């Protein structure tokens, strides 16, 4: 994605159920960014038994170093779940006419991931609502807490 005219890379961690669990917006797609992202995911969610990534050299190296016992899948269509969800994010960002700051990009992407997780039923919010009204009911429940 582009932020203020410059390319940024979005690292996203998605679990086996399709829930977005973490993300990072980085200026570079290098070893430092991959290490930062993967260490934060491991610290927050523990070590996975299996990890699927694309064939980016930095990710292959970092996964080999940080998760030597995990099965690392880099086959051609293995990361379709993340890529398909990434398409929804791009469709959301396209009409916004761009973002100006990395922090704004991170907040917008995290908000998009939260809404996607709500729609998919990963949180117990709005479960008693009529079909089609679950998102509105979830926000009503959140408003009572906040």
C-alpha positions in Angstrom: 0.0 0.0 0.0 1.1 3.6 -0.4 1.3 6.1 2.5 1.9 9.7 1.5 3.2 8.5 -1.9 5.7 6.0 -0.6 5.2 2.2 -0.6 4.6 0.5 2.8 4.5 -3.2 3.5 1.7 -4.7 5.6 2.6 -7.8 7.6 -0.5 -9.6 8.9 -0.9 -12.7 11.0 -4.1 -14.7 10.5 -5.0 -17.8 12.5 -6.4 -21.0 11.2 -10.0 -19.7 11.6 -9.3 -16.5 9.5 -9.1 -14.2 12.5 -6.5 -11.4 12.0 -4.5 -11.5 15.2 -1.7 -9.0 14.6 -0.3 -6.6 12.0 2.6 -4.3 11.3 3.0 -1.5 8.8 6.7 -1.2 7.7 8.7 1.0 5.4 10.8 -1.9 4.3 10.3 -5.6 3.8 13.6 -6.6 5.3 15.0 -8.8 8.0 14.5 -6.2 10.7 10.8 -5.7 10.0 10.2 -9.4 9.7 11.9 -10.1 13.0 10.0 -7.3 14.7 6.7 -8.6 13.4 7.3 -12.3 14.2 8.7 -11.6 17.7 5.6 -9.5 18.6 3.3 -12.2 17.3 5.1 -15.0 19.2 5.1 -12.8 22.4 1.4 -12.1 22.2 0.1 -15.5 21.0 2.8 -18.1 21.7 4.7 -20.3 19.3 2.7 -21.9 16.5 3.1 -25.5 15.4 2.7 -24.4 11.7 3.3 -21.2 9.9 2.5 -20.2 6.3 4.2 -17.4 4.5 5.1 -16.3 1.0 8.6 -17.0 -0.2 10.1 -13.6 0.9 13.7 -14.3 1.9 13.5 -12.3 5.1 10.5 -14.3 6.3 12.0 -17.6 5.4 15.2 -16.7 7.4 13.4 -15.3 10.4 11.0 -18.2 10.6 13.9 -20.6 10.5 15.7 -18.8 13.3 12.7 -18.0 15.6 10.6 -21.1 15.0 12.9 -24.0 14.1 10.5 -26.7 15.2 7.4 -25.2 13.3 6.3 -26.5 10.0 6.9 -23.7 7.5 4.7 -23.9 4.4 5.7 -21.8 1.5 3.9 -23.6 -1.3 2.3 -21.6 -4.0 -1.4 -21.3 -2.9 -0.9 -21.9 0.8 -1.3 -18.3 1.8 -4.5 -17.7 -0.1 -6.4 -17.0 3.1 -4.3 -13.9 3.9 -4.2 -12.8 0.2 -8.0 -13.0 -0.1 -8.5 -11.0 3.0 -5.8 -8.5 1.8 -8.1 -7.9 -1.3 -10.9 -6.7 1.0 -8.5 -4.3 2.7 -7.3 -2.9 -0.6 -10.9 -2.4 -1.7 -11.6 -0.5 1.5 -8.5 1.7 1.1 -9.0 2.5 -2.6 -11.9 5.1 -2.2 -10.1 6.7 0.8 -7.7 8.4 -1.7 -4.6 7.5 0.3 -3.3 7.8 3.8 -0.7 10.4 4.9 1.0 8.8 7.9 2.2 5.4 9.0 0.3 5.6 12.3 -2.9 6.4 10.4 -2.4 3.5 8.1 -1.8 1.2 11.1 -5.0 2.4 12.9 -7.1 2.1 9.7 -5.8 -1.4 9.0 -6.3 -2.5 12.6 -9.9 -1.1 12.5 -10.6 -3.0 9.3 -9.3 -6.2 10.8 -11.5 -5.7 13.9 -14.6 -5.2 11.8 -13.7 -8.3 9.7 -13.3 -10.3 12.8 -16.6 -9.1 14.1 -18.4 -10.0 10.9 -16.9 -13.5 11.0 -18.1 -14.0 14.5 -14.7 -14.3 16.2 -16.0 -12.2 19.2 -19.0 -12.9 21.3 -20.6 -9.5 20.5 -24.0 -9.1 18.9 -24.7 -12.8 19.0 -28.4 -12.4 20.0 -29.2 -10.0 17.2 -31.2 -10.8 14.1 -29.2 -11.8 11.0 -27.9 -8.7 9.3 -28.0 -6.7 12.5 -25.1 -8.4 14.3 -22.6 -5.7 13.5 -24.9 -2.9 14.8 -25.7 -4.9 17.9 -22.0 -5.5 18.5 -21.3 -1.8 18.4 -24.2 -1.2 20.8 -22.6 -3.7 23.2 -19.2 -2.0 22.8 -20.7 1.4 23.5 -22.1 0.2 26.8 -18.6 -0.9 27.9 -16.7 2.1 26.6 
